[in-house]
């Protein structure tokens, strides 16, 4: 049994998601480790005492100082460092991170679709991930020959009236209509509040998109905030897989690609039909939980509806029912696992909620007309060609 320490913070939505992804590995026999959490605010001396008094086999860290990084490396502890707001040398950042260029492209394509020729970005000054997103979004705007403006504000002003007023002064000078990408959901709410104070109509005059898709925040304002879902859990899990490979617990070929990011549409960027919003929410919940043996009632509860109410909305959208969507998404995720040659059928069956490989095989054959070996064979042929 290996002893792993995760060092990070749990104050933000993304941070908690990364921690959740790391901790999700504890229940897997493939990892065979204990995971302990330590806050990243401990002093260098406190960390050193902990490392020297306990048997530590590996470290996953996010948001630690350069001194702590050097301490871990000097103790020769296998480690994975995930990017945060700390300004440490990029040579230390060997772990997975969010693709800021992908965020810029996704939002830029959305703004192009909405025929916006003026884009903006609200940046938290001195926060490395925010600065990087600002740079990538400006670069994408330049590639598309779009007018661009960014506004930087100290992070300490978030949700502060003075900060909201400063943001409002910037927004008031922007040509309308325009689209603004916020560095995260907290900044997105500040934009919406600034527009409300100024009497600027969202989304008619200013379209706002945040980042993180923290539902509690996004749905706490009017209009609700559209946001980019980064799937932080997959970042944490990929970091865990990377460390497990370093420790020899998993083969090097094991795949742990983070789930793709996508826009979760709400009223701050579109005039959205309520039924379509609920269908989107249901799809999002199913994609995250399809392999957890969920039922239609689970999806309905996540959407705040009865089973009959959810099924009626699917009918009114002229879409197959939620049970069909659960099966479809579950099948797609199983096929992805089948194409990973490092996973055997027993493991895939367990991860997919089946009691044994026979149950998995029957499901795949019933849904596709092919046995699981068919998908493995086709993947092997692609590798050979």
Secondary structure, 3 states (H helix, E strand, C coil): CEEEEEEECCCCHHHHHHHHHHHHHHHCCCCCEEEEEEECCCCHHHHHHHHHHCCCCEEEEECCCHHHHHHHHHCCCCEEEECCCCCCCHHHCCCCCCCHHHHHHHHHHHHHHCCCCEEEEEEEECCHHHHHHHHHHHHHHHHCCCEEEEEEEEHHHCCCHHHHHHHHHHHHHCCCCEEEEECCHHHHHHHHHHHHHHCCCCCCCEEEEEECCCHHHHCCCCCCCEEEECCHHHHHHHHHHHHHHHCCCCCCCCCCCCCCCEEECCCCCCCCCHHHHHHHHHHHHHHHHHHHCCCHHHHHHHCCCCHHHHHHHHHHCCCCCHHHHHHHHHHHHHHHHHCCCCCCHHHHHHHCCCCCHHHHHHHHHHHHCCCHHHHHHHHHHHHHC
